[in-house]
């Protein structure tokens, strides 16, 4: 049976989602706003894929953009609901459930408010266990598909007349950049509902159980919190099955915000032979040691933690800060078909100037 999501689940989802955010994934306070609004006005319900019929429609609730503190973004809870309504109108049929494209500081909770208001279920499935820079990476195999999809986007800074409502149809790879452009024009962050697919397809292509993983991790963090920083870090490592890959002081940060609404660059820990480099495109996409040896690559989970065990976004890092790098290998997490799709990697490799696909697709499970 489905699980009614309650007040206590909100903080667990935000905390667990913030680890899987991998340095990106939105804003924790935005996630809390979405969650608290949902549980106070309705009964959002988390369901397993087995609770849906094969023919049920499932769409992805997403937030698009890289909302840096330098951008004038504004996104209200109602924007997520309107995005779902616009998609249902375009589809001509109701959606049974919403999944999310990725876990994150707020994205783990993207489907909760529409569930509370419209009755769509929150599906325990994600397009990617961790956060990623492009919509294609969480599109569960639709990135290279010629099949026409429907995508909607709603939101924007009202005071600056940047509010946008958008409904587009077309192959995912062709329409996804339109939504990213709309995000940038709206102020840098926009709510989206996209790619309605049958539950039978989602069952075969999504990372199932992804919301439960975030909730369990958040619960473990909250349970350890009163016991000090090392207990929190231990709980994160134990619950994720990962390991601390590196620890050190940030000696350089070279990350820039691009017109395509991406934060791209590098963060360096330590110096000399002990140097560790984190490659960033909104999120941490790869880790290399001083000799250029690749230590971790997307879709591995790569997250920075403060010495107190707090997950840190790329935007929160600064030179002189001491951090830990958590690594959870892809071999121990559910993988969606989109992260095993070679077509999603060329735009990311081009933007970052490093190889990702060769590592991401090697020895895939």
MITORLUM-716943 format. One record per residue: residue in three letters; z, x, y of N, C-alpha, C in turn. Coordinates in steps of 0.05 Angstrom, whole numbers, padded with zeros to 5 digits, always signed. Example, Ala and Ser with C-alpha at 12.3 -4.5 7.8 and 13.67 -1.06 7.14 Angstrom:
MITORLUM-716943
ALA+00156+00264-00114+00156+00246-00090+00156+00264-00066;SER+00142+00257-00045+00143+00273-00021+00157+00258+00001;
end
This chain:
MITORLUM-716943
UNK+00000+00017-00024+00000+00000+00000+00000+00017+00025;UNK-00010+00006+00046-00011+00020+00072+00017+00026+00083;UNK+00018+00045+00101+00043+00053+00113+00042+00044+00143;UNK+00061+00027+00151+00062+00020+00179+00073+00044+00194;UNK+00058+00053+00214+00067+00077+00230+00087+00068+00251;UNK+00110+00083+00251+00132+00075+00268+00137+00096+00290;UNK+00157+00090+00306+00165+00108+00329+00170+00136+00319;UNK+00184+00139+00297+00191+00166+00287+00166+00182+00278;UNK+00145+00167+00271+00121+00180+00262+00105+00193+00285;UNK+00110+00183+00309+00094+00193+00332+00099+00223+00337;UNK+00125+00230+00338+00131+00258+00343+00123+00276+00320;UNK+00126+00266+00295+00117+00281+00272+00087+00286+00273;UNK+00072+00266+00281+00043+00269+00282+00035+00289+00304;UNK+00049+00288+00326+00043+00307+00348+00050+00335+00340;UNK+00074+00339+00328+00082+00366+00320+00064+00378+00299;UNK+00059+00363+00278+00041+00373+00257+00013+00376+00267;UNK+00003+00357+00283-00023+00359+00294-00026+00383+00312;UNK-00005+00390+00326-00005+00413+00344-00009+00440+00330;UNK+00000+00442+00305-00005+00466+00289-00034+00466+00280;UNK-00043+00443+00269-00071+00442+00260-00091+00442+00283;UNK-00081+00440+00308-00098+00441+00332-00111+00468+00335;UNK-00100+00488+00322-00112+00515+00321-00118+00526+00349;UNK-00100+00521+00367-00104+00531+00395-00118+00511+00413;UNK-00127+00489+00403-00141+00468+00419-00129+00441+00413;UNK-00147+00421+00410-00138+00395+00401-00125+00377+00421;UNK-00129+00381+00447-00119+00362+00467-00091+00368+00477;UNK-00078+00348+00486-00052+00351+00499-00030+00336+00483;UNK-00007+00348+00478+00014+00335+00463+00024+00310+00477;UNK+00027+00311+00504+00036+00287+00518+00016+00264+00517;UNK-00010+00271+00515-00030+00250+00512-00027+00237+00484;UNK-00021+00254+00464-00016+00243+00437+00008+00225+00436;UNK+00030+00234+00450+00054+00217+00451+00048+00191+00465;UNK+00033+00192+00486+00026+00167+00501+00011+00148+00482;UNK-00009+00158+00468-00024+00141+00449-00007+00130+00428;UNK+00010+00147+00416+00027+00138+00393+00048+00118+00402;UNK+00063+00124+00424+00084+00106+00433+00072+00079+00442;UNK+00049+00080+00455+00036+00055+00463+00029+00038+00438;UNK+00018+00051+00418+00010+00037+00394+00033+00024+00379;UNK+00055+00039+00375+00077+00029+00359+00094+00009+00375;UNK+00091+00009+00401+00107-00011+00417+00093-00037+00421;UNK+00066-00037+00419+00052-00063+00423+00040-00074+00397;UNK+00041-00060+00375+00030-00070+00350+00040-00056+00326;UNK+00026-00059+00304+00035-00047+00279+00011-00031+00267;UNK+00006-00007+00278-00016+00010+00267-00010+00016+00238;UNK-00030+00015+00221-00026+00018+00193-00043+00041+00182;UNK-00030+00060+00169-00044+00082+00156-00050+00074+00127;UNK-00076+00076+00120-00084+00068+00093-00099+00091+00079;UNK-00098+00091+00053-00112+00110+00036-00141+00099+00032;UNK-00159+00117+00026-00187+00109+00022-00190+00088+00000;UNK-00172+00090-00020-00173+00071-00042-00166+00042-00034;UNK-00155+00039-00010-00148+00012-00001-00171-00002+00013;UNK-00193+00012+00016-00217+00001+00028-00238-00006+00007;UNK-00255-00025+00012-00278-00031-00005-00300-00011+00001;UNK-00317-00005-00018-00338+00014-00015-00356+00007+00009;UNK-00360-00019+00014-00379-00028+00035-00366-00030+00063;UNK-00339-00026+00064-00326-00027+00090-00337-00006+00109;UNK-00338-00013+00135-00347+00006+00156-00324+00023+00165;UNK-00328+00049+00167-00309+00067+00178-00323+00083+00200;UNK-00310+00086+00223-00321+00102+00244-00301+00123+00252;UNK-00310+00143+00267-00292+00165+00276-00283+00160+00305;UNK-00257+00160+00309-00246+00159+00336-00241+00187+00345;UNK-00252+00195+00368-00250+00223+00376-00246+00225+00406;UNK-00236+00248+00414-00235+00256+00442-00253+00280+00445;UNK-00270+00280+00466-00290+00301+00469-00284+00317+00494;UNK-00285+00343+00492-00282+00360+00516-00262+00382+00512;UNK-00258+00398+00533-00239+00419+00533-00223+00416+00559;UNK-00203+00398+00559-00190+00391+00584-00171+00413+00594;UNK-00183+00432+00608-00167+00453+00620-00152+00442+00644;UNK-00132+00455+00653-00116+00446+00676-00134+00447+00702;UNK-00156+00461+00699-00174+00464+00723-00193+00440+00725;UNK-00194+00422+00706-00213+00400+00707-00198+00374+00714;UNK-00212+00356+00727-00200+00331+00737-00203+00308+00716;UNK-00194+00314+00692-00197+00294+00671-00177+00271+00673;UNK-00185+00247+00664-00167+00225+00662-00176+00208+00638;UNK-00158+00204+00619-00165+00187+00597-00142+00169+00590;UNK-00147+00143+00591-00126+00123+00586-00128+00113+00557;UNK-00106+00103+00547-00106+00092+00520-00127+00070+00516;UNK-00130+00054+00537-00150+00032+00535-00178+00042+00531;UNK-00183+00067+00539-00210+00079+00535-00217+00081+00505;UNK-00198+00089+00489-00202+00090+00460-00209+00063+00448;UNK-00195+00043+00458-00199+00015+00448-00227+00006+00456;UNK-00234+00010+00481-00260+00001+00491-00283+00015+00476;UNK-00279+00041+00470-00300+00056+00455-00305+00043+00427;UNK-00283+00034+00414-00285+00020+00388-00299-00007+00392;UNK-00292-00021+00413-00304-00048+00418-00334-00045+00423;UNK-00342-00025+00438-00370-00021+00444-00386-00014+00419;UNK-00373+00002+00401-00387+00009+00376-00390-00016+00358;UNK-00369-00032+00356-00370-00056+00340-00392-00075+00350;UNK-00394-00078+00376-00415-00095+00388-00443-00084+00381;UNK-00446-00058+00383-00472-00046+00377-00479-00048+00348;UNK-00459-00045+00331-00462-00047+00302-00467-00076+00293;UNK-00455-00094+00306-00457-00123+00299-00439-00131+00276;UNK-00422-00113+00268-00402-00119+00247-00376-00105+00253;UNK-00354-00116+00243-00328-00104+00249-00324-00078+00233;UNK-00308-00060+00245-00300-00036+00231-00274-00042+00216;UNK-00273-00033+00191-00249-00037+00175-00228-00016+00182;UNK-00237+00009+00188-00217+00031+00193-00230+00052+00210;UNK-00212+00068+00222-00220+00091+00238-00208+00116+00226;UNK-00225+00136+00224-00215+00163+00217-00217+00180+00242;UNK-00208+00205+00241-00211+00223+00263-00227+00247+00255;UNK-00240+00259+00275-00257+00282+00269-00241+00307+00262;UNK-00215+00308+00272-00199+00331+00268-00170+00324+00274;UNK-00151+00340+00263-00124+00338+00272-00122+00354+00298;UNK-00101+00348+00313-00097+00362+00339-00073+00352+00353;UNK-00068+00363+00376-00044+00356+00392-00043+00326+00398;UNK-00067+00314+00403-00068+00286+00407-00087+00272+00387;UNK-00107+00287+00377-00128+00275+00361-00118+00263+00335;UNK-00096+00273+00324-00084+00261+00300-00078+00232+00304;UNK-00073+00224+00330-00065+00197+00336-00087+00180+00349;UNK-00111+00190+00349-00133+00176+00363-00138+00148+00353;UNK-00133+00142+00327-00139+00116+00316-00116+00096+00318;UNK-00093+00105+00328-00069+00088+00326-00070+00064+00345;UNK-00078+00068+00370-00079+00046+00389-00099+00025+00383;UNK-00124+00033+00376-00143+00012+00367-00132-00004+00342;UNK-00118+00010+00325-00106-00003+00301-00086-00025+00310;UNK-00069-00017+00330-00049-00036+00339-00061-00060+00354;UNK-00083-00055+00368-00094-00077+00385-00116-00092+00371;UNK-00133-00078+00357-00157-00091+00344-00153-00096+00314;UNK-00133-00083+00302-00128-00088+00273-00144-00070+00255;UNK-00160-00051+00266-00173-00032+00249-00152-00014+00236;UNK-00155-00007+00211-00135+00010+00198-00139+00040+00207;UNK-00117+00055+00205-00118+00084+00209-00123+00096+00182;UNK-00146+00107+00177-00153+00118+00151-00141+00146+00148;UNK-00128+00151+00125-00116+00177+00120-00139+00197+00111;UNK-00156+00203+00131-00178+00221+00126-00186+00233+00152;UNK-00196+00257+00151-00205+00271+00176-00231+00285+00171;UNK-00246+00290+00192-00271+00305+00189-00265+00335+00186;UNK-00241+00343+00193-00233+00371+00189-00203+00371+00192;UNK-00189+00385+00173-00160+00387+00175-00151+00399+00201;UNK-00166+00418+00211-00159+00432+00236-00179+00424+00259;UNK-00172+00432+00283-00189+00426+00306-00213+00446+00306;UNK-00235+00437+00319-00259+00453+00320-00274+00447+00346;UNK-00293+00465+00354-00305+00461+00380-00327+00440+00382;UNK-00342+00435+00361-00365+00416+00364-00360+00391+00347;UNK-00371+00369+00356-00369+00344+00341-00381+00346+00314;UNK-00403+00361+00312-00417+00364+00286-00399+00375+00264;UNK-00380+00392+00272-00362+00404+00252-00343+00384+00239;UNK-00340+00361+00252-00323+00340+00240-00339+00315+00233;UNK-00365+00318+00231-00383+00294+00228-00388+00288+00199;UNK-00373+00298+00181-00374+00294+00152-00403+00292+00141;UNK-00418+00313+00147-00444+00316+00135-00467+00302+00150;UNK-00460+00290+00173-00481+00276+00188-00496+00293+00208;UNK-00486+00318+00212-00497+00335+00234-00527+00339+00231;UNK-00536+00344+00206-00565+00349+00202-00580+00325+00193;UNK-00567+00302+00192-00580+00278+00182-00599+00266+00202;UNK-00623+00258+00192-00642+00244+00210-00635+00215+00215;UNK-00616+00205+00200-00608+00177+00201-00597+00170+00229;UNK-00608+00149+00242-00598+00141+00268-00568+00132+00266;UNK-00552+00142+00285-00524+00135+00287-00519+00121+00313;UNK-00496+00109+00315-00487+00098+00341-00463+00114+00350;UNK-00462+00122+00375-00439+00137+00386-00433+00124+00414;UNK-00407+00121+00419-00399+00110+00445-00380+00130+00458;UNK-00378+00128+00484-00359+00144+00499-00349+00128+00523;UNK-00323+00130+00528-00310+00115+00550-00289+00132+00563;UNK-00288+00132+00590-00266+00146+00604-00276+00159+00629;UNK-00258+00173+00642-00265+00188+00666-00245+00184+00689;UNK-00246+00201+00708-00229+00201+00731-00237+00178+00749;UNK-00220+00157+00750-00226+00133+00765-00227+00139+00795;UNK-00208+00154+00805-00205+00159+00834-00230+00174+00845;UNK-00243+00190+00827-00267+00204+00836-00292+00190+00827;UNK-00290+00165+00819-00313+00149+00810-00328+00163+00787;UNK-00313+00176+00769-00326+00190+00747-00324+00173+00721;UNK-00314+00149+00722-00311+00132+00698-00339+00126+00687;UNK-00341+00130+00660-00367+00126+00646-00363+00109+00621;UNK-00381+00091+00616-00383+00077+00590-00411+00083+00580;UNK-00413+00091+00555-00439+00101+00544-00442+00092+00515;UNK-00465+00081+00509-00472+00075+00481-00499+00088+00475;UNK-00499+00106+00455-00524+00119+00449-00531+00116+00419;UNK-00556+00116+00413-00565+00114+00385-00584+00137+00380;UNK-00582+00148+00356-00601+00170+00349-00588+00188+00328;UNK-00603+00207+00319-00593+00227+00299-00569+00241+00312;UNK-00548+00246+00296-00523+00257+00306-00528+00283+00322;UNK-00544+00301+00312-00548+00327+00326-00561+00323+00354;UNK-00576+00301+00357-00590+00296+00383-00572+00282+00403;UNK-00554+00265+00393-00538+00249+00412-00510+00261+00417;UNK-00500+00278+00400-00474+00291+00405-00473+00307+00431;UNK-00494+00322+00438-00494+00337+00463-00493+00318+00488;UNK-00504+00294+00485-00503+00275+00507-00474+00267+00513;UNK-00458+00262+00492-00430+00255+00495-00414+00278+00507;UNK-00421+00303+00500-00407+00326+00511-00414+00329+00541;UNK-00439+00323+00548-00447+00324+00576-00432+00302+00592;UNK-00430+00278+00579-00415+00256+00592-00385+00264+00596;UNK-00374+00278+00576-00347+00287+00579-00343+00305+00603;UNK-00362+00324+00607-00360+00342+00630-00363+00326+00656;UNK-00381+00307+00657-00386+00292+00681-00362+00273+00687;UNK-00348+00265+00667-00325+00247+00671-00300+00261+00681;UNK-00300+00288+00678-00277+00303+00686-00268+00323+00665;UNK-00281+00323+00642-00275+00343+00621-00263+00332+00595;UNK-00258+00306+00594-00245+00295+00570-00252+00265+00568;UNK-00263+00256+00546-00272+00228+00544-00267+00217+00516;UNK-00260+00191+00514-00255+00178+00488-00282+00170+00476;UNK-00283+00173+00449-00308+00167+00435-00303+00152+00409;UNK-00322+00135+00401-00322+00124+00374-00350+00127+00364;UNK-00353+00138+00340-00380+00146+00332-00384+00145+00302;UNK-00409+00145+00295-00419+00149+00267-00406+00129+00248;UNK-00412+00103+00251-00402+00084+00231-00415+00089+00203;UNK-00399+00092+00183-00408+00098+00156-00393+00081+00136;UNK-00405+00077+00113-00392+00061+00092-00369+00078+00080;UNK-00348+00064+00071-00324+00077+00060-00332+00094+00035;UNK-00352+00085+00021-00361+00100-00003-00371+00128+00005;UNK-00384+00130+00028-00393+00156+00038-00370+00173+00047;UNK-00352+00160+00062-00328+00175+00073-00312+00187+00050;UNK-00309+00171+00028-00293+00181+00005-00304+00207-00006;UNK-00331+00210-00006-00343+00234-00017-00344+00258+00003;UNK-00343+00252+00029-00349+00272+00049-00327+00280+00068;UNK-00306+00264+00071-00284+00270+00089-00263+00287+00076;UNK-00245+00299+00092-00222+00313+00082-00200+00292+00079;UNK-00196+00282+00055-00178+00260+00049-00149+00270+00051;UNK-00131+00252+00062-00103+00259+00064-00096+00275+00088;UNK-00115+00279+00106-00110+00297+00129-00089+00288+00149;UNK-00086+00261+00152-00065+00251+00171-00037+00255+00158;UNK-00035+00250+00132-00010+00254+00117-00001+00283+00118;UNK-00020+00301+00117-00013+00330+00118+00000+00336+00145;UNK-00012+00326+00167+00000+00330+00193+00027+00318+00196;UNK+00030+00293+00186+00056+00280+00187+00078+00295+00171;UNK+00071+00304+00147+00090+00320+00131+00098+00346+00144;UNK+00079+00359+00156+00085+00384+00170+00103+00379+00194;UNK+00097+00358+00209+00114+00351+00232+00142+00344+00224;UNK+00144+00329+00202+00171+00322+00192+00187+00347+00184;UNK+00174+00366+00172+00187+00391+00164+00196+00407+00189;UNK+00179+00407+00209+00186+00422+00234+00211+00409+00247;UNK+00210+00382+00249+00233+00368+00262+00259+00372+00247;UNK+00256+00372+00220+00280+00376+00203+00292+00404+00207;UNK+00275+00424+00213+00284+00452+00215+00293+00459+00243;UNK+00287+00442+00262+00291+00449+00290+00319+00457+00298;UNK+00339+00444+00287+00366+00450+00294+00377+00476+00283;UNK+00361+00488+00265+00370+00512+00252+00360+00538+00264;UNK+00345+00536+00286+00336+00560+00299+00306+00566+00295;UNK+00296+00585+00311+00268+00592+00311+00258+00601+00284;UNK+00273+00619+00270+00263+00629+00245+00261+00607+00224;UNK+00278+00587+00225+00277+00565+00206+00252+00548+00211;UNK+00245+00545+00237+00221+00529+00244+00196+00544+00234;UNK+00195+00570+00239+00172+00585+00230+00170+00585+00200;UNK+00192+00588+00186+00193+00587+00157+00183+00560+00147;UNK+00191+00539+00160+00183+00512+00152+00153+00508+00155;UNK+00142+00519+00177+00113+00517+00182+00097+00532+00160;UNK+00106+00557+00155+00093+00574+00134+00095+00561+00107;UNK+00119+00551+00100+00123+00539+00073+00107+00513+00070;UNK+00108+00496+00090+00095+00470+00087+00064+00472+00087;UNK+00053+00491+00103+00024+00494+00104+00014+00511+00081;UNK+00032+00527+00069+00023+00546+00048+00010+00571+00060;UNK+00013+00574+00086+00000+00597+00099+00017+00622+00101;UNK+00010+00640+00119+00025+00665+00123+00022+00673+00152;UNK+00041+00689+00162+00038+00701+00188+00020+00726+00186;UNK-00003+00724+00198-00023+00745+00196-00018+00768+00214;UNK-00007+00762+00238-00003+00783+00258+00019+00774+00277;UNK+00032+00794+00289+00052+00788+00309+00050+00810+00330;UNK+00050+00803+00356+00048+00824+00376+00047+00812+00404;UNK+00044+00831+00423+00043+00823+00451+00014+00821+00459;UNK+00008+00800+00475-00020+00796+00485-00025+00818+00506;UNK-00046+00833+00501-00053+00855+00519-00078+00849+00535;UNK-00094+00829+00527-00117+00821+00542-00124+00792+00535;UNK-00134+00777+00556-00144+00750+00551-00169+00747+00568;UNK-00191+00742+00555-00217+00739+00569-00230+00714+00559;UNK-00222+00691+00570-00233+00665+00562-00243+00650+00586;UNK-00268+00640+00585-00280+00626+00608-00288+00598+00600;UNK-00286+00579+00619-00294+00551+00615-00324+00549+00623;UNK-00340+00538+00604-00369+00537+00609-00377+00508+00617;UNK-00401+00506+00627-00412+00480+00636-00415+00461+00613;UNK-00416+00471+00589-00419+00454+00565-00391+00444+00556;UNK-00371+00448+00572-00343+00439+00567-00331+00454+00543;UNK-00336+00480+00542-00324+00497+00521-00308+00519+00535;UNK-00285+00526+00523-00271+00551+00530-00279+00572+00510;UNK-00291+00594+00519-00302+00614+00501-00292+00642+00510;UNK-00284+00658+00490-00276+00686+00496-00259+00698+00474;UNK-00242+00717+00482-00225+00732+00463-00197+00735+00474;UNK-00178+00736+00455-00150+00743+00462-00143+00767+00445;UNK-00131+00787+00457-00125+00812+00442-00094+00815+00441;UNK-00085+00821+00417-00057+00828+00413-00054+00858+00407;UNK-00034+00870+00418-00029+00898+00412-00051+00917+00423;UNK-00049+00942+00414-00068+00963+00424-00073+00983+00402;UNK-00095+00998+00406-00101+01020+00386-00106+01009+00358;UNK-00096+01024+00339-00101+01017+00311-00087+00991+00302;UNK-00067+00983+00318-00052+00958+00312-00063+00934+00325;UNK-00087+00936+00337-00098+00914+00353-00108+00891+00335;UNK-00104+00867+00344-00115+00843+00331-00130+00827+00352;UNK-00154+00818+00345-00171+00803+00365-00175+00774+00354;UNK-00168+00755+00371-00173+00726+00365-00198+00717+00380;UNK-00218+00707+00365-00242+00697+00377-00240+00667+00382;UNK-00245+00659+00407-00240+00631+00416-00265+00617+00423;UNK-00268+00592+00414-00286+00572+00425-00271+00546+00424;UNK-00257+00540+00446-00238+00518+00448-00214+00524+00429;UNK-00220+00530+00404-00199+00536+00384-00203+00565+00374;UNK-00184+00574+00358-00186+00600+00346-00206+00598+00322;UNK-00228+00613+00324-00249+00611+00304-00249+00635+00285;UNK-00238+00658+00293-00239+00681+00276-00217+00701+00286;UNK-00208+00718+00267-00189+00739+00273-00200+00765+00261;UNK-00200+00787+00278-00209+00813+00268-00187+00834+00274;UNK-00186+00854+00257-00167+00876+00263-00181+00897+00280;UNK-00166+00919+00286-00176+00940+00304-00202+00952+00294;UNK-00206+00953+00267-00230+00965+00256-00254+00945+00254;UNK-00250+00921+00264-00271+00901+00263-00273+00885+00237;UNK-00253+00890+00219-00252+00875+00194-00243+00847+00199;UNK-00258+00828+00188-00251+00799+00191-00227+00792+00174;UNK-00206+00782+00186-00182+00774+00172-00180+00744+00166;UNK-00193+00729+00183-00193+00699+00180-00216+00688+00195;UNK-00228+00667+00184-00251+00653+00197-00249+00623+00192;UNK-00257+00607+00212-00260+00578+00209-00276+00573+00183;UNK-00269+00553+00166-00249+00532+00170-00220+00538+00163;UNK-00213+00564+00159-00185+00570+00156-00170+00559+00180;UNK-00145+00552+00176-00128+00545+00199-00118+00571+00212;UNK-00122+00574+00238-00113+00597+00253-00098+00586+00277;UNK-00072+00592+00279-00056+00580+00301-00038+00601+00313;UNK-00034+00600+00339-00015+00618+00352+00012+00604+00356;UNK+00033+00618+00350+00060+00607+00354+00076+00625+00373;UNK+00094+00613+00388+00113+00629+00404+00134+00640+00385;UNK+00150+00659+00394+00171+00670+00377+00192+00649+00370;UNK+00191+00626+00385+00209+00604+00379+00197+00584+00359;UNK+00172+00590+00351+00158+00573+00331+00143+00550+00343;UNK+00139+00551+00370+00123+00530+00384+00094+00536+00382;UNK+00077+00517+00374+00048+00522+00374+00038+00525+00403;UNK+00021+00545+00407+00011+00550+00434-00019+00546+00435;UNK-00028+00531+00455-00057+00528+00459-00068+00553+00472;UNK-00094+00556+00471-00107+00579+00484-00099+00580+00514;UNK-00099+00556+00527-00093+00555+00555-00064+00564+00562;UNK-00046+00563+00543-00018+00570+00548-00013+00600+00545;UNK-00032+00615+00534-00028+00643+00529-00032+00659+00555;UNK-00016+00680+00558-00020+00699+00580-00012+00727+00572;UNK-00023+00746+00585-00018+00775+00579+00012+00780+00582;UNK+00023+00794+00563+00051+00801+00563+00068+00783+00544;UNK+00056+00760+00536+00070+00742+00518+00070+00752+00490;UNK+00092+00749+00476+00094+00757+00447+00088+00733+00430;UNK+00069+00735+00412+00062+00712+00395+00059+00720+00366;UNK+00058+00700+00349+00053+00703+00320+00027+00688+00314;UNK+00012+00698+00295-00013+00685+00287-00010+00674+00258;UNK-00011+00648+00256-00009+00635+00230-00037+00632+00218;UNK-00039+00638+00192-00065+00635+00178-00061+00619+00152;UNK-00076+00597+00150-00076+00581+00125-00105+00582+00114;UNK-00109+00595+00091-00136+00598+00081-00149+00572+00073;UNK-00175+00570+00076-00190+00546+00070-00188+00538+00040;UNK-00181+00557+00024-00179+00552-00005-00157+00533-00013;UNK-00137+00529+00005-00114+00511-00002-00113+00486+00015;UNK-00134+00480+00030-00135+00455+00045-00159+00438+00037;UNK-00157+00412+00039-00181+00395+00034-00203+00402+00054;UNK-00227+00405+00044-00250+00411+00062-00270+00388+00062;UNK-00278+00380+00086-00298+00359+00088-00326+00372+00085;UNK-00346+00355+00080-00373+00366+00075-00384+00379+00100;UNK-00375+00370+00124-00386+00381+00149-00380+00411+00153;UNK-00357+00420+00143-00351+00449+00147-00365+00466+00126;UNK-00377+00453+00106-00393+00467+00086-00423+00464+00091;UNK-00430+00453+00115-00458+00447+00123-00468+00470+00140;UNK-00487+00486+00130-00497+00509+00145-00508+00502+00173;UNK-00517+00477+00177-00529+00470+00202-00510+00468+00226;UNK-00484+00467+00220-00465+00464+00242-00458+00491+00255;UNK-00465+00513+00243-00456+00539+00252-00474+00554+00273;UNK-00500+00552+00272-00516+00567+00291-00509+00563+00321;UNK-00504+00538+00331-00497+00536+00359-00470+00550+00366;UNK-00452+00549+00347-00426+00562+00352-00428+00593+00351;UNK-00444+00603+00332-00448+00632+00330-00463+00642+00355;UNK-00482+00626+00365-00497+00634+00389-00479+00635+00414;UNK-00462+00615+00416-00443+00613+00439-00422+00635+00438;UNK-00413+00642+00414-00392+00662+00411-00401+00691+00408;UNK-00426+00694+00398-00436+00720+00393-00425+00734+00369;UNK-00414+00719+00350-00404+00731+00325-00413+00714+00302;UNK-00411+00726+00278-00418+00711+00253-00394+00693+00245;UNK-00401+00669+00238-00381+00651+00227-00390+00641+00199;UNK-00415+00631+00198-00425+00619+00173-00422+00635+00148;UNK-00428+00661+00151-00427+00679+00127-00399+00679+00114;UNK-00379+00678+00131-00351+00677+00121-00343+00649+00113;UNK-00350+00629+00130-00342+00602+00125-00353+00590+00099;UNK-00378+00598+00093-00392+00586+00070-00388+00603+00044;UNK-00376+00627+00047-00372+00644+00023-00350+00633+00006;UNK-00355+00633-00021-00335+00625-00040-00321+00598-00033;UNK-00338+00580-00023-00326+00554-00016-00317+00539-00040;UNK-00296+00523-00036-00285+00508-00059-00298+00481-00059;
end
